[in-house]
Amino acid sequence: MPVEIKRAYEEKSDGDGVRILVDRLWPRGKSKEELGIDHWMKQVAPSPGLRKWFDHDPDKFNEFKEKYKDELHNDEEKTEALEGLKKIVKDHDKDVSLIYGAKDSTCNHAIVLKEILDRQQV
């Protein structure tokens, strides 16, 4: 089963597997109980500067992906967090949902993380 991505404002379901919030900020208006996450890995989220630069502009998405991957591989804290995320995915045989808060379901950092994790061998 591939890693799934799911918006924080979608209904939680039994098929979500391990739910991991991958945003730096807690989703507005959602309680801990409503969100039902198992892990909050805010260190794996894009830096505030990159997030603000991108601003979910579809025209910037390809460049954002490259800059974000660069952050994930060159920032020690992010690299460590990504390795932790990979371990969770491996330990749960990819039965994992990455939870994000962005309104845009086609241009966000969770998509980039999913691509990285789906290439990981289990």
C-alpha positions in Angstrom: 0.0 0.0 0.0 1.5 3.4 -0.9 1.7 6.2 1.6 -1.5 8.3 1.5 -1.9 12.1 1.9 -5.0 13.6 3.5 -6.1 17.1 4.3 -6.5 17.7 8.0 -10.0 18.9 7.4 -11.2 15.7 5.8 -12.9 13.1 8.0 -10.6 10.7 9.8 -11.1 7.0 8.7 -10.1 3.6 9.8 -8.2 3.1 6.5 -5.8 6.0 7.3 -3.3 3.8 9.2 -0.8 5.8 11.2 -1.7 9.5 10.9 1.3 11.8 10.8 0.9 15.6 10.8 3.6 17.0 8.6 2.9 20.7 9.1 4.8 23.2 11.2 1.6 24.7 12.5 -1.4 23.0 14.0 -4.5 23.1 11.7 -6.7 25.9 12.7 -9.9 24.9 14.5 -9.0 21.3 14.9 -8.8 19.6 18.3 -6.4 16.8 19.1 -9.3 14.4 19.3 -10.7 15.5 15.9 -7.4 15.3 14.1 -6.5 11.9 15.7 -2.8 12.0 14.8 -0.3 9.5 16.0 2.8 11.7 15.3 3.4 15.4 14.7 6.6 15.8 12.7 6.8 19.6 12.3 10.6 19.5 11.7 10.0 17.9 8.3 7.8 20.8 7.1 9.3 23.5 4.7 11.0 26.4 6.4 8.9 29.4 7.0 10.8 31.4 4.4 10.3 28.7 1.7 6.6 28.3 2.6 6.0 32.0 2.3 8.0 32.3 -1.0 6.0 29.4 -2.5 2.6 30.6 -1.2 0.9 27.6 -3.0 1.5 29.2 -6.4 1.1 26.4 -9.0 3.6 28.1 -11.3 6.3 27.8 -8.6 5.6 24.2 -7.6 8.4 22.6 -9.6 10.9 25.0 -8.2 9.4 24.7 -4.7 9.9 20.9 -4.9 13.6 21.2 -5.7 14.1 23.8 -3.0 12.2 21.7 -0.5 14.1 18.6 -1.3 17.3 20.6 -0.9 16.2 21.6 2.6 15.3 18.0 3.5 18.8 16.8 2.5 21.0 19.8 3.6 19.4 20.9 6.9 20.5 18.6 9.7 17.2 18.9 11.7 15.1 18.2 8.6 17.3 15.3 7.4 17.0 13.7 10.8 13.2 14.2 10.8 12.9 12.8 7.3 14.9 9.7 8.4 12.5 9.3 11.4 9.5 9.6 9.0 11.0 7.0 6.7 11.5 4.7 9.7 7.8 5.0 10.7 6.7 4.3 7.1 9.0 1.2 7.0 7.9 0.0 10.4 4.2 0.2 9.4 4.7 -1.3 5.9 3.6 2.1 4.3 0.2 2.0 6.1 0.6 5.7 6.8 -1.3 8.9 6.0 0.5 12.2 5.9 -1.8 14.9 7.2 -1.5 18.5 6.0 -3.5 21.6 6.3 -3.1 23.4 3.0 -6.2 24.1 0.9 -4.5 23.1 -2.3 -4.5 19.3 -2.7 -2.3 19.4 -5.9 0.5 21.7 -4.9 1.7 21.2 -1.4 4.7 19.8 0.5 2.9 16.5 1.5 3.0 15.5 -2.2 6.7 15.9 -2.2 7.1 13.8 1.0 4.8 11.2 -0.5 7.0 10.9 -3.6 10.1 10.5 -1.5 8.5 7.9 0.8 6.9 5.9 -2.1 10.3 5.4 -3.6 11.6 3.9 -0.3 11.9 0.2 -0.2 9.9 -1.6 2.5 
